[in-house]
Amino acid sequence: VQLVESGGGLVQPGGSLRLSCAASGFTFSRYGLSWYRQPSGKERELVATITSAGTMTNYADSVKGRFTMSRDNVKNTVHLQMNSLKPEDTAVYYCCARSIYTEGRTYWGQGTQVTVSS
């Protein structure tokens, strides 16, 4: 099982980044997906979620209107489009997959660093 994030980096305030997470080793379409982030020295927080079919999304209030989560159940990928980035968005971003059939079955990626700074 693998979840591999990519797309992080350094961006100026107001800029955009698109994170991707490529999944393998499990039945992708049977998992709800989430993006979490963890700023340095702080707890991990939920950023966005998407249902297994991709029909519904939810966002943290802090990113609502700026971030968009999507998934491709053919390519086994999930994306987080981040616009109007702010310095407070700086964090390590993690992809997370949770089984909709087996309680407690959860997979995590290794994370990708996003730094918003001028």
N, C-alpha and C positions, 0 to 999 in steps of 0.2 A: 504494500500500500504506500502510495506517495502522493503528497500534495506539494507542489513546487511553485512558490510565488516568484513573480518577476515584475519589473517595471518601476521599482522604487528608485529614489535618487534625490538630488538636490534641486529645488525649484524656488523661484522667487515668490513672495506673497502675491496673490492674485493669479498665479499660474495654474497649470493643469498637469495632472499625471493620470495615467491609466494603469492600474495594477491588474495583473493576470495571475490565475492560479490553475495549473494543469494537474489533473488528477489521473491516477492509474491504480490498478490493482483491486478495484471494487466497483460495484454496480452504481455508477454515478447518479443515475436518474432516481435512485431509491434513497437519496440523501438530501436533506435540507442543508443549505450552505450559509455560512456567515463569514463576515469579515470582522475581526477584532483588531484593536490597536493597544499598544502599551507604551506610553511616554516614559522616558527615562526616569526611574525612581518612583513611578506610580503604578497603580494596579491596571491590569488589562481591562479594557472596556469594549462593549459591543458597539459596533459601528452600523452594521447593516445585515439583514437576513433576506433570504429568498427561498421560496418553497421549492419542493423537489421538481415540480413541473415548470417552475419559473413564472407562475401566474400571479404571485403576490410578493411584494417586497415591503420591508419596514426599515426605518432609519432612526438612528439616534437624533434627538432634537438638534444637537450641535452640528449635524451635517446635512440635515433635511434641506432640500432645495439646491444643494451644491454637489452632492455625491449621487451616483446612480449605479446600482448593482444589476448585473445581468448574468445569464448563464447560457451555455450551449451544450445541450445534452447529447449532441452528436459528436462534438469535438472534446467533450469532457473537460470543459474549461469554464471558469467563472471570472468575471471582471468587475472591477470597481473603478468607474470613471470619477475622478475627483477634480472639480473645478473651483475656481475662486478660493484657492488654498490660503490658509492662514498659518501664522507661526504656531498656533496652538494645535494644528493638525500634525505637527512633528511627532513621530512615533515609529515603532516597529509595527508593521501591519501583518496580521496572521490570517490565513485562510483556515476555515474549520468546516468539517463535514460531519453531520449527525444523521444516523440511520433513522428512517421513519418507521422501520419495522422492528428493530432490535434496540430496546431501551439501553442507553448507556454506551452504545457503540459510536465512538467519536474519534475522528482523525484530525490531526493538526499539521499544518505546514511549518517550515522552519522560520518563516518571517522575512519581510523585506523592509529595509529602512527607508522612511520618507522624511526628508528634512526640508522645511519651508523657512527660508531665510534670505535676507538681502545681503 
